[in-house]
Amino acid sequence: MPRSKFKVNLHSLEFEKVTMSWRDRFRIIGYYTLALSVFAVIVLFVAYSYFPSPRELMLMRENKQYALQFELLNEKVHQLNRVLADLEERDDNIYRTIFETEPIPKEKRIAGIGGSNRYEDLQGYNNAGTIIETSKKIDVLGRRLYIQSKSYDELYKLARSKEEMLASIPAIQPISNKDLTRIASGFGFRIHPVYKTWRMHTGIDFTAPTGTPIYATGDGKVINPQSGFSGYGKTIVIDHGFGYQTLYAHCSKIIVKSGQKVKRGQIIGYVGNTGISTGPHVHYEVLKNGEPVNPVNFFYQDLSPEEYEKVIEISSRANQAMS
């Protein structure tokens, strides 16, 4: 049982039993509750201010893990930058040199990305500086990779064009060595066989029996097989692209048509004696941008070094042309 409480009556000097009303009881309970609440608040404040909660401890561990991952990510970005720098160096100083094109300016490769507010959403965090810096590095790396990718696309097109050009440029003799009788006249001033005057001979005369096959010396398109071409008789002209054309004169027969595409080594006609000619042969010319050039410089795929030297020596003799 609860113990009774007594107090001294100062007038009668006697002990009187203390009786409490319900209001007094509620007031006392209220005081205790308030005191406990204040104490609890103080305890919680101290606890949360100086001692991390289990959730905070978990978040702190996660933040440390994220910081470590960002360090590893930065290292990987650094490694990728080194690899990309090596690719850019090869691109500018090797590949583009081979294909005779200008290197990509460094300013274009490392140009900035976006505006000042590009990383605004990443600000305000504890590790905002690290996050923003890493994001900038990745963005710059991405732009450099994009430019390098476009450069390789361009180099691929140049390589395809180079391959096509190498296949198109005249590179063999129009007459096979086994069918060739001799090289009658080379490029330069020669005595005309009919007019007996010194004239510019703009090609090389290959003598061979009538009916000997004549071969296209490079890939191209036939533009005007015809007769009576400046005294050349039956003549074939092939446009090889890249500024090159070849002419084959005095044919006995033409077996290609205007607009027809031909390949290097394909038979296009046969040796004859048509037009102004003193014997069966093919008059062969190479034109670069419409101007005749010495065909002897375009036999490099068809002759050994010794044969090539011999052809140069024969073609340089100032003898009489056959046409």
C-alpha positions as a Markdown table, in Angstrom:
| # | Residue | x | y | z |
|---|---|---|---|---|
| 1 | Met | 0.0 | 0.0 | 0.0 |
| 2 | Pro | 1.2 | 3.5 | -0.7 |
| 3 | Arg | 2.5 | 5.2 | 2.4 |
| 4 | Ser | 0.4 | 8.1 | 3.8 |
| 5 | Lys | 2.0 | 11.5 | 4.0 |
| 6 | Phe | 1.6 | 14.0 | 6.9 |
| 7 | Lys | 2.3 | 17.6 | 7.5 |
| 8 | Val | 2.5 | 19.8 | 10.7 |
| 9 | Asn | -0.3 | 22.2 | 11.3 |
| 10 | Leu | 1.5 | 25.4 | 12.5 |
| 11 | His | -1.5 | 26.6 | 14.4 |
| 12 | Ser | -2.4 | 23.4 | 16.3 |
| 13 | Leu | 1.1 | 22.0 | 16.2 |
| 14 | Glu | -0.4 | 18.6 | 15.3 |
| 15 | Phe | 0.3 | 16.2 | 12.4 |
| 16 | Glu | -2.4 | 16.2 | 9.8 |
| 17 | Lys | -2.7 | 13.7 | 7.0 |
| 18 | Val | -2.0 | 15.1 | 3.6 |
| 19 | Thr | -4.7 | 14.5 | 1.1 |
| 20 | Met | -4.0 | 15.2 | -2.7 |
| 21 | Ser | -6.6 | 16.1 | -5.2 |
| 22 | Trp | -6.6 | 14.7 | -8.7 |
| 23 | Arg | -5.5 | 18.1 | -10.0 |
| 24 | Asp | -2.4 | 18.0 | -7.8 |
| 25 | Arg | -1.6 | 14.5 | -8.9 |
| 26 | Phe | -1.8 | 15.5 | -12.6 |
| 27 | Arg | 0.4 | 18.5 | -12.0 |
| 28 | Ile | 3.1 | 16.4 | -10.4 |
| 29 | Ile | 2.9 | 13.9 | -13.2 |
| 30 | Gly | 3.2 | 16.8 | -15.7 |
| 31 | Tyr | 6.3 | 18.1 | -14.0 |
| 32 | Tyr | 8.0 | 14.7 | -14.1 |
| 33 | Thr | 7.0 | 14.2 | -17.7 |
| 34 | Leu | 8.3 | 17.6 | -18.7 |
| 35 | Ala | 11.6 | 16.9 | -16.8 |
| 36 | Leu | 12.0 | 13.6 | -18.5 |
| 37 | Ser | 11.2 | 15.0 | -21.9 |
| 38 | Val | 13.8 | 17.8 | -21.5 |
| 39 | Phe | 16.3 | 15.2 | -20.3 |
| 40 | Ala | 15.6 | 13.0 | -23.3 |
| 41 | Val | 16.0 | 15.9 | -25.7 |
| 42 | Ile | 19.3 | 16.8 | -24.2 |
| 43 | Val | 20.5 | 13.2 | -24.4 |
| 44 | Leu | 19.4 | 12.8 | -28.0 |
| 45 | Phe | 21.0 | 16.1 | -28.9 |
| 46 | Val | 24.3 | 15.0 | -27.4 |
| 47 | Ala | 24.0 | 11.6 | -29.1 |
| 48 | Tyr | 23.3 | 12.9 | -32.6 |
| 49 | Ser | 25.9 | 15.7 | -32.3 |
| 50 | Tyr | 28.8 | 13.7 | -31.1 |
| 51 | Phe | 28.0 | 10.0 | -31.8 |
| 52 | Pro | 26.9 | 8.8 | -35.3 |
| 53 | Ser | 23.9 | 6.7 | -35.6 |
| 54 | Pro | 24.0 | 3.2 | -37.2 |
| 55 | Arg | 22.5 | 4.6 | -40.4 |
| 56 | Glu | 25.1 | 7.4 | -40.4 |
| 57 | Leu | 27.9 | 4.9 | -39.9 |
| 58 | Met | 26.6 | 2.9 | -42.9 |
| 59 | Leu | 26.4 | 6.0 | -45.0 |
| 60 | Met | 29.9 | 7.0 | -44.0 |
| 61 | Arg | 31.2 | 3.6 | -45.1 |
| 62 | Glu | 29.4 | 4.0 | -48.4 |
| 63 | Asn | 30.9 | 7.4 | -48.9 |
| 64 | Lys | 34.4 | 6.1 | -48.3 |
| 65 | Gln | 33.7 | 3.3 | -50.8 |
| 66 | Tyr | 32.4 | 5.8 | -53.4 |
| 67 | Ala | 35.5 | 8.0 | -52.8 |
| 68 | Leu | 37.7 | 5.0 | -53.4 |
| 69 | Gln | 35.8 | 4.1 | -56.6 |
| 70 | Phe | 36.2 | 7.7 | -57.9 |
| 71 | Glu | 40.0 | 7.4 | -57.3 |
| 72 | Leu | 40.0 | 4.1 | -59.3 |
| 73 | Leu | 37.8 | 5.7 | -62.0 |
| 74 | Asn | 40.2 | 8.7 | -62.3 |
| 75 | Glu | 43.1 | 6.3 | -62.7 |
| 76 | Lys | 41.3 | 4.5 | -65.5 |
| 77 | Val | 40.5 | 7.8 | -67.2 |
| 78 | His | 44.2 | 8.7 | -66.9 |
| 79 | Gln | 45.2 | 5.4 | -68.5 |
| 80 | Leu | 42.7 | 5.9 | -71.3 |
| 81 | Asn | 44.0 | 9.4 | -71.9 |
| 82 | Arg | 47.5 | 8.0 | -72.4 |
| 83 | Val | 46.3 | 5.3 | -74.8 |
| 84 | Leu | 44.2 | 7.9 | -76.7 |
| 85 | Ala | 47.2 | 10.3 | -76.8 |
| 86 | Asp | 49.3 | 7.6 | -78.5 |
| 87 | Leu | 46.5 | 6.9 | -81.0 |
| 88 | Glu | 46.3 | 10.6 | -81.8 |
| 89 | Glu | 50.1 | 10.8 | -82.2 |
| 90 | Arg | 50.1 | 7.9 | -84.7 |
| 91 | Asp | 47.1 | 9.4 | -86.5 |
| 92 | Asp | 48.7 | 12.8 | -87.0 |
| 93 | Asn | 52.3 | 11.8 | -87.7 |
| 94 | Ile | 52.0 | 8.4 | -89.4 |
| 95 | Tyr | 48.6 | 7.7 | -90.9 |
| 96 | Arg | 47.8 | 11.2 | -92.1 |
| 97 | Thr | 51.3 | 11.6 | -93.4 |
| 98 | Ile | 50.9 | 8.4 | -95.5 |
| 99 | Phe | 47.7 | 9.7 | -97.0 |
| 100 | Glu | 49.1 | 13.2 | -97.5 |
| 101 | Thr | 46.4 | 15.0 | -95.4 |
| 102 | Glu | 46.7 | 17.6 | -92.7 |
| 103 | Pro | 46.8 | 16.5 | -89.0 |
| 104 | Ile | 43.9 | 17.5 | -86.8 |
| 105 | Pro | 44.7 | 20.6 | -84.8 |
| 106 | Lys | 45.3 | 20.0 | -81.1 |
| 107 | Glu | 42.8 | 22.8 | -80.2 |
| 108 | Lys | 40.1 | 20.9 | -82.0 |
| 109 | Arg | 40.9 | 17.7 | -80.2 |
| 110 | Ile | 40.8 | 19.1 | -76.7 |
| 111 | Ala | 38.1 | 21.8 | -77.2 |
| 112 | Gly | 35.9 | 22.5 | -74.2 |
| 113 | Ile | 32.5 | 20.9 | -73.7 |
| 114 | Gly | 29.2 | 22.6 | -72.8 |
| 115 | Gly | 28.7 | 25.8 | -70.8 |
| 116 | Ser | 29.3 | 27.0 | -67.2 |
| 117 | Asn | 26.0 | 25.4 | -65.9 |
| 118 | Arg | 26.7 | 22.0 | -67.4 |
| 119 | Tyr | 27.7 | 20.6 | -63.9 |
| 120 | Glu | 25.3 | 22.7 | -61.8 |
| 121 | Asp | 23.3 | 19.6 | -60.8 |
| 122 | Leu | 26.4 | 18.0 | -59.3 |
| 123 | Gln | 27.1 | 20.9 | -56.9 |
| 124 | Gly | 26.2 | 21.0 | -53.2 |
| 125 | Tyr | 27.5 | 17.6 | -52.2 |
| 126 | Asn | 30.3 | 16.7 | -49.9 |
| 127 | Asn | 32.4 | 15.3 | -52.8 |
| 128 | Ala | 31.1 | 17.7 | -55.4 |
| 129 | Gly | 34.6 | 18.8 | -56.4 |
| 130 | Thr | 35.8 | 15.3 | -57.1 |
| 131 | Ile | 32.5 | 14.4 | -58.9 |
| 132 | Ile | 32.6 | 17.5 | -61.2 |
| 133 | Glu | 36.3 | 17.1 | -62.0 |
| 134 | Thr | 35.9 | 13.4 | -62.9 |
| 135 | Ser | 32.8 | 14.3 | -65.0 |
| 136 | Lys | 34.8 | 16.9 | -66.9 |
| 137 | Lys | 37.6 | 14.5 | -67.6 |
| 138 | Ile | 35.2 | 11.8 | -68.9 |
| 139 | Asp | 33.4 | 14.4 | -71.1 |
| 140 | Val | 36.7 | 15.6 | -72.6 |
| 141 | Leu | 37.8 | 12.0 | -73.1 |
| 142 | Gly | 34.5 | 11.3 | -74.8 |
| 143 | Arg | 34.9 | 14.2 | -77.2 |
| 144 | Arg | 38.5 | 13.2 | -78.1 |
| 145 | Leu | 37.3 | 9.7 | -78.8 |
| 146 | Tyr | 34.6 | 11.0 | -81.0 |
| 147 | Ile | 37.0 | 13.2 | -83.0 |
| 148 | Gln | 39.4 | 10.3 | -83.3 |
| 149 | Ser | 36.6 | 8.0 | -84.5 |
| 150 | Lys | 35.7 | 10.6 | -87.2 |
| 151 | Ser | 39.4 | 10.8 | -88.1 |
| 152 | Tyr | 39.5 | 7.0 | -88.6 |
| 153 | Asp | 36.4 | 7.2 | -90.8 |
| 154 | Glu | 38.2 | 9.8 | -92.9 |
| 155 | Leu | 41.3 | 7.7 | -93.0 |
| 156 | Tyr | 39.2 | 4.7 | -94.1 |
| 157 | Lys | 37.8 | 6.7 | -97.0 |
| 158 | Leu | 41.3 | 7.9 | -97.9 |
| 159 | Ala | 42.6 | 4.3 | -97.8 |
| 160 | Arg | 39.8 | 3.2 | -100.0 |
| 161 | Ser | 40.5 | 6.0 | -102.4 |
| 162 | Lys | 44.3 | 5.2 | -102.3 |
| 163 | Glu | 43.5 | 1.6 | -103.1 |
| 164 | Glu | 41.3 | 2.7 | -106.0 |
| 165 | Met | 44.0 | 5.1 | -107.2 |
| 166 | Leu | 46.8 | 2.5 | -107.1 |
| 167 | Ala | 44.6 | 0.2 | -109.1 |
| 168 | Ser | 43.7 | 3.0 | -111.6 |
| 169 | Ile | 47.1 | 4.6 | -112.3 |
| 170 | Pro | 48.7 | 3.1 | -115.4 |
| 171 | Ala | 51.3 | 0.6 | -114.2 |
| 172 | Ile | 52.0 | -2.0 | -116.9 |
| 173 | Gln | 53.0 | -2.1 | -120.6 |
| 174 | Pro | 50.1 | -2.3 | -123.1 |
| 175 | Ile | 51.9 | -5.2 | -124.8 |
| 176 | Ser | 53.0 | -8.3 | -123.1 |
| 177 | Asn | 56.8 | -8.8 | -123.2 |
| 178 | Lys | 56.4 | -12.3 | -124.8 |
| 179 | Asp | 54.6 | -10.6 | -127.7 |
| 180 | Leu | 56.8 | -7.5 | -127.9 |
| 181 | Thr | 59.1 | -7.3 | -130.9 |
| 182 | Arg | 60.8 | -4.1 | -129.8 |
| 183 | Ile | 60.3 | -0.6 | -128.5 |
| 184 | Ala | 60.6 | 1.4 | -131.7 |
| 185 | Ser | 60.4 | 5.0 | -130.4 |
| 186 | Gly | 60.2 | 6.7 | -127.0 |
| 187 | Phe | 58.9 | 9.9 | -125.6 |
| 188 | Gly | 60.4 | 13.1 | -126.9 |
| 189 | Phe | 61.4 | 14.8 | -130.1 |
| 190 | Arg | 61.7 | 12.3 | -132.9 |
| 191 | Ile | 61.8 | 12.3 | -136.7 |
| 192 | His | 58.3 | 11.9 | -138.1 |
| 193 | Pro | 58.2 | 8.7 | -140.4 |
| 194 | Val | 56.1 | 10.4 | -143.1 |
| 195 | Tyr | 56.9 | 14.1 | -142.9 |
| 196 | Lys | 60.6 | 13.5 | -142.0 |
| 197 | Thr | 60.6 | 16.5 | -139.6 |
| 198 | Trp | 61.5 | 16.8 | -135.9 |
| 199 | Arg | 58.3 | 16.6 | -134.0 |
| 200 | Met | 57.3 | 16.0 | -130.4 |
| 201 | His | 56.5 | 12.3 | -130.0 |
| 202 | Thr | 54.0 | 12.2 | -127.1 |
| 203 | Gly | 54.1 | 8.5 | -126.4 |
| 204 | Ile | 56.0 | 5.2 | -126.9 |
| 205 | Asp | 55.7 | 2.9 | -129.9 |
| 206 | Phe | 55.6 | -0.8 | -129.1 |
| 207 | Thr | 56.0 | -3.0 | -132.2 |
| 208 | Ala | 54.3 | -6.4 | -132.3 |
| 209 | Pro | 52.6 | -8.5 | -135.0 |
| 210 | Thr | 49.1 | -7.5 | -136.2 |
| 211 | Gly | 46.5 | -9.0 | -133.9 |
| 212 | Thr | 48.7 | -9.0 | -130.8 |
| 213 | Pro | 46.4 | -8.3 | -127.7 |
| 214 | Ile | 46.5 | -4.8 | -126.3 |
| 215 | Tyr | 45.9 | -4.5 | -122.5 |
| 216 | Ala | 44.5 | -1.8 | -120.4 |
| 217 | Thr | 47.3 | -0.5 | -118.2 |
| 218 | Gly | 45.0 | 0.5 | -115.3 |
| 219 | Asp | 41.4 | 0.4 | -114.1 |
| 220 | Gly | 39.2 | 2.9 | -115.8 |
| 221 | Lys | 36.4 | 3.7 | -118.2 |
| 222 | Val | 36.6 | 3.8 | -122.0 |
| 223 | Ile | 35.6 | 7.3 | -123.2 |
| 224 | Asn | 36.1 | 7.3 | -127.0 |
| 225 | Pro | 37.1 | 4.2 | -129.0 |
| 226 | Gln | 37.1 | 5.7 | -132.5 |
| 227 | Ser | 38.8 | 5.8 | -135.9 |
| 228 | Gly | 40.7 | 8.7 | -137.5 |
| 229 | Phe | 42.0 | 10.2 | -134.2 |
| 230 | Ser | 44.7 | 12.7 | -135.4 |
| 231 | Gly | 46.1 | 10.2 | -137.8 |
| 232 | Tyr | 46.2 | 7.5 | -135.1 |
| 233 | Gly | 43.7 | 5.3 | -136.9 |
| 234 | Lys | 41.6 | 3.2 | -134.6 |
| 235 | Thr | 42.2 | 4.6 | -131.2 |
| 236 | Ile | 41.1 | 3.7 | -127.6 |
| 237 | Val | 41.2 | 6.3 | -124.8 |
| 238 | Ile | 40.7 | 5.2 | -121.2 |
| 239 | Asp | 39.9 | 7.6 | -118.3 |
| 240 | His | 41.5 | 6.2 | -115.1 |
| 241 | Gly | 40.3 | 9.0 | -112.9 |
| 242 | Phe | 42.6 | 11.0 | -110.6 |
| 243 | Gly | 43.6 | 13.1 | -113.6 |
| 244 | Tyr | 45.0 | 10.1 | -115.6 |
| 245 | Gln | 44.1 | 9.0 | -119.2 |
| 246 | Thr | 45.8 | 6.5 | -121.5 |
| 247 | Leu | 45.7 | 6.4 | -125.4 |
| 248 | Tyr | 46.2 | 3.3 | -127.6 |
| 249 | Ala | 46.5 | 4.1 | -131.3 |
| 250 | His | 46.7 | 2.3 | -134.6 |
| 251 | Cys | 44.6 | -0.7 | -133.5 |
| 252 | Ser | 43.5 | -3.3 | -136.0 |
| 253 | Lys | 40.4 | -4.0 | -133.9 |
| 254 | Ile | 38.7 | -2.5 | -130.9 |
| 255 | Ile | 36.7 | -4.8 | -128.6 |
| 256 | Val | 35.5 | -2.3 | -126.0 |
| 257 | Lys | 32.7 | 0.2 | -126.1 |
| 258 | Ser | 32.4 | 3.8 | -125.0 |
| 259 | Gly | 31.4 | 4.0 | -121.3 |
| 260 | Gln | 32.6 | 0.4 | -120.6 |
| 261 | Lys | 34.6 | -0.1 | -117.4 |
| 262 | Val | 37.8 | -2.0 | -117.8 |
| 263 | Lys | 40.3 | -3.6 | -115.4 |
| 264 | Arg | 44.1 | -3.5 | -115.5 |
| 265 | Gly | 45.3 | -6.3 | -117.7 |
| 266 | Gln | 42.0 | -6.6 | -119.6 |
| 267 | Ile | 42.3 | -7.0 | -123.4 |
| 268 | Ile | 40.8 | -3.9 | -125.1 |
| 269 | Gly | 41.9 | -4.3 | -128.7 |
| 270 | Tyr | 44.6 | -5.7 | -131.0 |
| 271 | Val | 47.8 | -4.3 | -132.6 |
| 272 | Gly | 47.3 | -3.0 | -136.1 |
| 273 | Asn | 48.7 | -0.6 | -138.7 |
| 274 | Thr | 45.8 | 1.9 | -139.1 |
| 275 | Gly | 46.2 | 5.6 | -139.6 |
| 276 | Ile | 49.5 | 7.2 | -140.4 |
| 277 | Ser | 51.8 | 4.3 | -139.6 |
| 278 | Thr | 54.8 | 2.5 | -141.1 |
| 279 | Gly | 54.2 | -0.9 | -139.6 |
| 280 | Pro | 52.1 | -2.8 | -137.1 |
| 281 | His | 52.6 | -1.3 | -133.6 |
| 282 | Val | 50.6 | 0.4 | -130.8 |
| 283 | His | 51.3 | 4.0 | -130.1 |
| 284 | Tyr | 50.8 | 4.4 | -126.3 |
| 285 | Glu | 50.4 | 7.7 | -124.4 |
| 286 | Val | 49.8 | 8.6 | -120.7 |
| 287 | Leu | 48.2 | 11.9 | -120.0 |
| 288 | Lys | 48.1 | 13.6 | -116.6 |
| 289 | Asn | 45.6 | 16.4 | -116.3 |
| 290 | Gly | 45.4 | 16.5 | -120.1 |
| 291 | Glu | 49.2 | 16.9 | -120.6 |
| 292 | Pro | 51.3 | 14.0 | -122.1 |
| 293 | Val | 53.9 | 12.5 | -119.7 |
| 294 | Asn | 56.6 | 10.0 | -120.4 |
| 295 | Pro | 54.9 | 6.5 | -120.2 |
| 296 | Val | 58.2 | 4.9 | -119.3 |
| 297 | Asn | 57.6 | 6.0 | -115.7 |
| 298 | Phe | 54.4 | 3.9 | -115.5 |
| 299 | Phe | 55.7 | 0.3 | -116.1 |
| 300 | Tyr | 56.9 | -0.4 | -112.5 |
| 301 | Gln | 54.5 | -3.4 | -112.0 |
| 302 | Asp | 55.4 | -5.1 | -115.2 |
| 303 | Leu | 59.2 | -5.2 | -115.4 |
| 304 | Ser | 62.1 | -6.3 | -113.3 |
| 305 | Pro | 64.6 | -3.6 | -112.3 |
| 306 | Glu | 67.0 | -4.7 | -115.1 |
| 307 | Glu | 64.2 | -4.7 | -117.7 |
| 308 | Tyr | 63.0 | -1.3 | -116.5 |
| 309 | Glu | 66.5 | 0.1 | -116.9 |
| 310 | Lys | 66.7 | -1.3 | -120.4 |
| 311 | Val | 63.4 | 0.1 | -121.4 |
| 312 | Ile | 64.4 | 3.6 | -120.2 |
| 313 | Glu | 67.7 | 3.3 | -122.2 |
| 314 | Ile | 65.9 | 2.2 | -125.4 |
| 315 | Ser | 63.1 | 4.7 | -125.1 |
| 316 | Ser | 65.5 | 7.6 | -124.7 |
| 317 | Arg | 67.2 | 7.0 | -128.1 |
| 318 | Ala | 66.5 | 9.8 | -130.6 |
| 319 | Asn | 65.4 | 7.5 | -133.5 |
| 320 | Gln | 62.6 | 7.7 | -136.0 |
| 321 | Ala | 59.0 | 7.3 | -134.7 |
| 322 | Met | 56.6 | 4.9 | -136.4 |
| 323 | Ser | 53.8 | 7.4 | -136.2 |
